[in-house]
Amino acid sequence: MAGATTQIPEVSTNPISRIFGVFFSPKETFASIAQRPNWLAPVLLSCVVSVAMISVFSSKVGWQRAVERNIQNNPLTARQMDRLSPDQRQQSINLQVKIFPYAFYGGAVIGSFLFTLIFAAIFLGLFKMGYGAQVDLKASMGIVAYAFMPRVLYALIGILVIFLKDPSQVDIQNLLASNPGALMSTETARWLIVLATQFDFFTFWIMILLAIGYSATNPKKISVAGAFAGIAGLWLLWVIVLVGFTAAFS
């Protein structure tokens, strides 16, 4: 019809709608988040689901197995434990069994907020200084918080895995075997396992969502491909540092 204008349907600013939108219509959802950002709801959801997953792990698998698997998977830790007498070794394991729950629960609660802030600040610096984008901290936190929703899906599937899998085979640090490192033998060089672990399906999914999100803050200046290149560059730098550190100390 002559003179008629086509209106782009608005995506709801409701946090629940946005959480689902991240999975089913990310481009429109992040455009909405860039215009009217919020971040608290997805971070709280991440906290709740992570705590639920850890609680199920604690009940079905137990921290004794988690400590033993951690020792098995880390050659440096294993060598240190081998130097101890049987009594000292058991004391060390008992201490770690007490510490592990605090570390995991603390990471689930405090880490969800802290890492959202840290990543938001890092990407804010990247896209303001590297791309000249006009994005503030609140918008950056909103993009990061929603882009990490695949981790919530990971935790939900992880709960199911804990219920279905033999407890002796459950690795809380790699529940879904979503990267090549999970398939490698413990006899493989530790640095190579760490390298393979970084090529994770959920990590790349999050990176793609982050690229869509930051592109939405200024589509004319930042393409999705350009945003992904910047994010992937930071990820690659992290991988080099992590693998180098592991090779030096394992």
N, C-alpha and C positions, 0 to 999 in steps of 0.2 A: 504494500500500500504506500502510495506516494507520501513523502514527508514523514513516514514512520521511522522511529529510531529503535535500534535493537539494544535492549538493556541486558547487561551481563548479570545473571543472578548472583545475589550476594550470598556469601558463605556465612553461616551463623557464627557469631562471636562466642557462643556458648562453648566452654572448654570441652565438654563431652563430645559435642559435634566436631570440634576441631581435632580431637584425638582420633576419632574415626576417619575424619577427612584426610589426615596425614597418610593413611593407608590407601584410601580409595580416590581421593582427588587432591594430591599434594600441592599442585600448582595453585589452584584456587584457594586452598586452605592457607598456604604460606603468604599469599597476597593479602589475605585478610589479617593474618598475624602481623605482617609488616606494617599495616595501617593502624591496627588497634591491638597492640601486643598484650598478652598476659602469659604468665609462666608458672604460677603457683600450683594450679591443678595438676598438670602433668608431672611436676616434681613430686607432689604428694602421692600421686598414683604410683610413681616409680618406687618411692619409699615403701608403700604398703605392700606392693607385689614382691619387692626384694625381701622384705622382712618375712613375708609368708613363705617364700621359697627357702630361705635359710631355716625357718622354723621346721618345715617339713624335712629338710635335710638333717637337721639335728635329731629329729624324732626317728626317722627311718634309717639313717646311715650312721650318724654319730660322729663326734669330733675326733675320737681315737683313730678311726679310719682316715679322716681328713689329714691328720698329722702324719700318719704313717705313709700315706700317698705323697704328701708334700716332701717328705724325706726321700722317698723312692725317686721322685721326679727331679730332685735337685742334687746333682753330684757333689757340690761343695758342702751342702748340709749333710749329706750322707757320709762324706769323709770326716767331717767334724764329729758326727755321732759315733763313727767307728773308733775314734780315739778315746772315747769314754769307757769307763768300766760299766758292766751291766747295770749296777745300781745307779750310777750317774746318768746313764742313758735313759733308764726308766724315769728318773726324776725330771730329766729334761723333757721327755714326752709328756709326762703328767702336767708340767708347767705349761707346755704349749697347748694341751687340751683345755686348760683353763683360759688361756689367752685368746685362742682362736675365736670363740663365740663373740667376745667383746670386739675383736677386730672386724669380723664380718657384719655384725649388727651395727656397729658404729659406722662402718663404711656404707651400709645400706641407708642409714638415716642421715648422718652428717654429710657423707660423700655425695648424696644426690643433690643437696643444695650447694655444697662447696664446689663440686666439679662443674655444675651448671654455670656458676659465677666465673670460675676460672676459664672454662672454654669460651664463654661469652666475651670475656675481656680479651682473650687471645684473638678471636675472630674479629672482634670489634677493631682491634689494632690493625689486623691484616687488611680488612676491607676499607677502613678509613684512610690508612696511610698508603696501602698498596694499590687500591682501586679508586680512591677519592670518593667513596660512597658516603652519603649522609645517613648514618645509622647511629642510634643511641644505644646505651647499655640495656635499657628495658626491652627494646626490640630484639637486640642480640640475644638476651636471655630467653625471650619467647621462642626465637628460632631454634636455639640449642635445646631447650626443654622439650619441644614438640618433635624435633628431629631425632631425639633419642628414644622415641616411643617403641622402635623395634626391640630395644632392650627389655621393655615390659613384656612384649610377646615372647622373647627368649626366656624370661623368667617363668612365664605361665606354662610354656611347653616344658621347661625344665622341671617344674613341679610334677607334671605327668610322667616324665622320664624317671624321676626319683621313685615314684610309686611303682612303676612297671619294671625297672631294671634291678638286677641283682645288686644289693647294697655294696658288695665288695668291688663292683665294677664302676661305681658312681664317682666321678671326679667333679667336685663342685666348681673347680676353676675351668672346666671344659665340658659342660653338661651335654651339649648337643652335637659335639663333634662337627662343628660348622666350619672347620678349617683343616688344612692338611696336617698340621702339627698334632692333632688329636689321633691321627692314624699311624704316627711314627712310633717305632720301638723306643723304649727307655734307654736302649743301648746307643741310640743315635746321639751325636754330639749335641750338647744342650743348646748351643747357639743356633744350630740349624733348626731345632724344634721351635725355639722362640721365634725365629724368622718365619717359619711356616705358619705358626699360630697367628701372626699378624695379618695374614691374608684370609681374613674371616668374612664370611658372607654377611653377617650382621654389621660388621664394621663398614663395609663398602655400601651397604644399604643406607646407613646413617650418613655417610659422606655424601651420597647422592641427595638425600633429603636436605642436608645442610646447604649444598650448592643451590638447590631449588629455593631454599629459604632466603639466602643472602642475595640471590639474583632478584628475588621479589622486592627487595628494598629499593632497588634502582635498576629496573630491567633494561633501560637504555644504555646504562653504563656498565652493567655487569651481566654477562651472559651466563647461563647455567654451566656451560663448558668452561668458561673462564673462571667462575667461582670454584668449580670442581678442581681445576688445575692448581689453584692456590691452596685449597684444603688438602689435596693429595700431596702437595709439596711439603706442607707441615707434617703430615702423616709420615712421609718418607724420611724426613729429618728425625722424627721420633724413633722410627724403626732402626735407622742407622745407629743412633745413640744406644738404644736398648740392646741391640744385637752386639754391638761393640763392647758394651759393659758386661754382658753375659759371657762373651768370649774371653774377656780379660780375667774374670773372676770365677770361672767354672773349670 
